[in-house]
Each structure stands twice: as C-alpha cells, then as structure tokens.
Amino acid sequence: MTKMRAKLQIASVTKHAGGAEQLKFHGVAAKNYGEDGLDEDNTFAKFSPSVSLDITITNPALVGQFEPGQRFYVDFSPAE
C-alpha cells in the first residue's frame, strides 16, 4: 500500500468542559500557484483537494499546546 503525507492547518481550537480541546484541521493549499503549479503546499492538495480532521484531546501535556493557523504533517501508513 502506498503511504500518504497530508499537510494540515488548525482551523479552530474549541475548549470543552473538563479540560478537553477539540482541534479542527483543514488541508493546506497555496492561494496562488506559479504557471508550473509547483509549490510545497500543492504536493498534497493537488491530488486531495479537500480534507478535514477533528481530534479531541484530553492529555494534560497536550491541552493548550495548539493554536489556529499552526501547520502539521500527518503521515498515513498501514497499521499491521
């Protein structure tokens, strides 16, 4: 199986009762591309133009560590 790497950006961080936070991510794409279409932000978005991901965290070591606008790579590989 081919592995995939997605580049995601935090769209929002919502604080919930009990200290949990919900992180909402969306795919990253450049606003404008050159004529050749090459851009680091386009390497994922070119082939997967839409992505969303929600994660709720309760780990005290992670709560408060994320902010809207931060970008992350997310790697997908088989779990065997």
For each residue, the residues with C-beta under 8 A, 3 or more apart:
1: 77 78
2:
3: 75 76 77
4: 44 48 75 76
5: 44 73 74 75 76
6: 27 44 48 51 73 74 75 76
7: 27 28 41 43 44 45 71 72 73 74
8: 25 26 27 28 51 53 71 72 73 74
9: 25 26 27 28 69 70 71 72
10: 13 23 24 25 66 67 68 69 70 71 72
11: 24 25 26 68
12: 22 23 24 68
13: 10 21 22 23 24 66 67 68
14: 21 22 24
15: 20 21
16: 19 20 21 22 56
17: 20
18: 58
19: 16 58 60 63
20: 15 16 17 56 57 58 63
21: 13 14 15 16 56 57 63 64 66
22: 12 13 14 16 54 55 56
23: 10 12 13 54 55 56 57 66
24: 10 11 12 13 14 52 53 54
25: 8 9 10 11 51 52 53 54 55 72 74
26: 8 9 11 51 52 53
27: 6 7 8 9 44 45 48 49 50 51 52
28: 7 8 9 41 44 45 71
29: 41 42 45 49
30: 33 39 41 42 45
31:
32:
33: 30 36 37 38 39 42
34: 37 38 39
35:
36: 33
37: 33 34 42 46
38: 33 34 42
39: 30 33 34 42 43
40: 43
41: 7 28 29 30 44 45
42: 29 30 33 37 38 39 45 46
43: 7 39 40 46
44: 4 5 6 7 27 28 41 47 48
45: 7 27 28 29 30 41 42 48 49
46: 37 42 43 49
47: 44
48: 4 6 27 44 45 51
49: 27 29 45 46
50: 27
51: 6 8 25 26 27 48
52: 24 25 26 27
53: 8 24 25 26 74
54: 22 23 24 25
55: 22 23 25
56: 16 20 21 22 23
57: 20 21 23 62 63 66
58: 18 19 20 63
59: 62 63
60: 19 63
61: 65
62: 57 59 65 66
63: 19 20 21 57 58 59 60
64: 21
65: 61 62
66: 10 13 21 23 57 62 70
67: 10 13 70
68: 10 11 12 13
69: 9 10
70: 9 10 66 67
71: 7 8 9 10 28
72: 7 8 9 10 25
73: 5 6 7 8
74: 5 6 7 8 25 53
75: 3 4 5 6
76: 3 4 5 6
77: 1 3
78: 1
79:
80:
